[in-house]
Structure formats: C-alpha cells, structure tokens
Amino acid sequence: MLTHFEETMSESHVDKLLDKTIRLDQLRVMQTYRRAPIVFVRGQGAVLYDSDGREYIDFLGGIAVTPVGHCHPHVTAAIHRQAGRLVHVSNLFHNELQAQLAAELCRLTGMERAFFCNSGAEAVETALKLARKWGKSRFGAECSQLVTFEGSFHGRTFGALSATAQPKYQAPFEPIVPGFAYAPFGDLESARSLIGEATCGVLVEPVQGESGVHPAESAFMRGLREACNESDALLMCDEIQCGMGRSGRFLASQWTEANPDVITLAKGLASGLPIGVCLARGGAADVLTAGDHGSTFGGQPLACAAALATLEVLANEGMVENAAARGLQLMTEVMELAERQPDRIAGIRGKGLMLAIELAQPDAQSLGRLLLRRGVVVNAIGDRTLRLLPPLCISREQVAQFASSLALALGDAPSTEVAA
C-alpha cells in the first residue's frame, strides 16, 4: 500500500529529483562532504523519508541536532508563529525571547549569563576569547595558555580548530593559532603537568563525540576541576554534542559533579535552526563587556523561539528520561548480539543516547552502507566504529528494530539483501 507521499511522487519525478540534486551538488557545491546518494525530503519523529518515499529510522539525528525528533508539532508551531511576527532584530536592541532563553538555560545549567551565536564552533570561539581575557586581566599577558585533549573536536574555525587536538584536521590549515597545549584524554597526571600559572582555561568534552564516543571518568573531571581551582584557570565544558539531555541528564558534566565555569551548547538547542550559546558563571560571567564580542544573527527571535519550544518538549514529554532508558535498552541489545557474534562486535560504550559500537573487524563503512540499505541511518567513524545519536524520542520498538537490522546486516540471521 502506497503512502500519500508516494502517491504524489511519480517514479520519473523521483528519479529526476535525485539525479538533478546530485548533479547540481557536484557542479555547484564545494565537495567537502562524502554524501550518500539519497535526498531526504521529509521527517517525523525519529523517521526520515527520502525522495522515493522510503522510510529510514534516524539513528544519527542530524549529528545530535534533533533531540525532540524531526518536525515536532510544538516546535514547528513555535517557529511558524514567530516567523509571522519577527524573524530578526539587531542585538543593538532588547530581545524578549533571547532574555527568556538565557534565563531558562541558566536555570538548567547553574550558569549565570549567556552569549548567543549561531553554531558550536562560534560558541567555542566565545569560550576561548573569554578565557584569554580572563587570564590576561587577572594575571597579565603571559596567562594565555589553553589546555585541551587529544581526540577532541571543538569545531572548524581557526580558534576551535586549534583547540581540536587532531592533526588530521589541523595539518591542511597550519599554522594554527598558538597558545594551545594538548594532553591525552583521561590522563589526569598529564593534564596536571600542563596546567599552571600560564593557563587561563581548560576545555574538555565530558563525552568525546567525533573521535568515537569516549565518556570521561568522573575522577578525571573532578581532578581537572581541582587543578583549575589551584591555578585559578577556567574549567570549560564543551557540551555541544553531549548536552541537551542526550546523556540522560541535561548536561553530561552533571554526571561528574565537575561544576564547570563555562559551558558551550549548540546542535540540538533549537531542533535544527542554527544557534549556539556560551554560558558562564562567577567571575567568568562578567569578563566580556560591550565591544569585546558580537554576533549579527546570534540569539535572533526565530531561533530563540525554536529553542524555548525544544526545552519545553524535553521537559514535558520526559525525553531526557527516555534517553537514559532507551540508551540502556540499546546497550543491552547490542551486548547480547556481541555475545552471539564476538568476532563481529567488540563492545559498545557511551552515555544515554550517545553511543558507539566498536567492531571487531574493520568493516564499519560497509556495515553502515548495509544498514542504510535496510532503512537505518548511522554514522561510520573510521574502520571500526558506528556512532549512534538518535532523537531522544526514539521508541522501544525502534530500538528493537535497529538491533534486528544490525543483526541481519552482520549476518546473524539469513538475509538475501546482505548476501547480494
């Protein structure tokens, strides 16, 4: 039985849409992404639909950008309502929704002030500038060093890229911004050896995402807090991917009791509309003053309306709690599969609905393609890791369907498609 969407799309039109989109992309878009030959045209909840009307369970969530699911009616209504009132106003004037969003985020995070921008990289840039001014204003020009961690990913602008301790991202664009020191992630002794009088800030992801989902140990995070206290440096948590309830708490750092001075959020904050925020408390909240920093579009009314609606849905529909429950279900299902096929699955790690399946064989890319053919969207990282970042509204049934699809793709059950 055809869906309404399929009935309204002729086969020739579908073929033309896919082919035309790919041709135009290859001709006119800078080729910075390796795209699958699919055009997604619609989404609802944790499901995407391509130009052929085929359904896909979205276990990537736009890379953690759709926490409440695609096109949630409450968020959609808020966007529609605000778009008819006021889309943008200069930050030279007051903005009611920006003030409300700042207050709500401070309540949820324990921070005191917010600076709004358009992306995670911009939020990180804000944090880096804040830390540099903090150090110089308190201890002089030499207090400008920033400590980050190997395997991190903080963005692709020059400051955020310099904080990203992965040579493969930095090498094509060197020289990078000076003043950064890198420690192995999780190695508190190494980190402590770098944190001293010249250190203005330490930037850490409570769960590293891009390098394969690696949660920080609570002792490591608390140790960083102590080291920053001793040196009067700022502890800054990049929660751009692991925040917004994805870990089973609003912030992943809330599992560790590290109590950061600065927090960055973006990705899922406005359910897909561009927005980022740098939050700070204590003395760090007052470091940046008029003229120090700015953003033309940051905190504009449309994005703030979407963000406020997203926060309401997270709270009112129990999605943070669902992230914890479905994450546990997903880990259990995959571990059971690993017991049956230890030669294929080495393990699973993560927090809540930020998870990575570690494969025993270097077949992550091919397995990702097989899952896509079965209607499941995942992210293959390197040769051995599948990253999972589904919407927090993912259901018990959809998690079970993912596990079944993974089993079939691994060859744990007969499958003519896999055999083909």
PyMOL commands that set and color helices and strands:
alter all, ss='L'
color gray80, all
select helices_A, chain A and resi 4-7+11-28+61-64+73-83+96-109+120-139+158-163+167-173+188-194+218-231+252-255+267-270+282-286+301-316+319-340+364-373+396-410+416-419
alter helices_A, ss='H'
color red, helices_A
select strands_A, chain A and resi 40-44+47-50+55-58+113-117+145-149+180-183+199-204+207-208+214-215+234-238+262-265+276-280+345-351+354-359+376-377+379-381+385-388
alter strands_A, ss='S'
color yellow, strands_A
deselect
rebuild
show_as cartoon
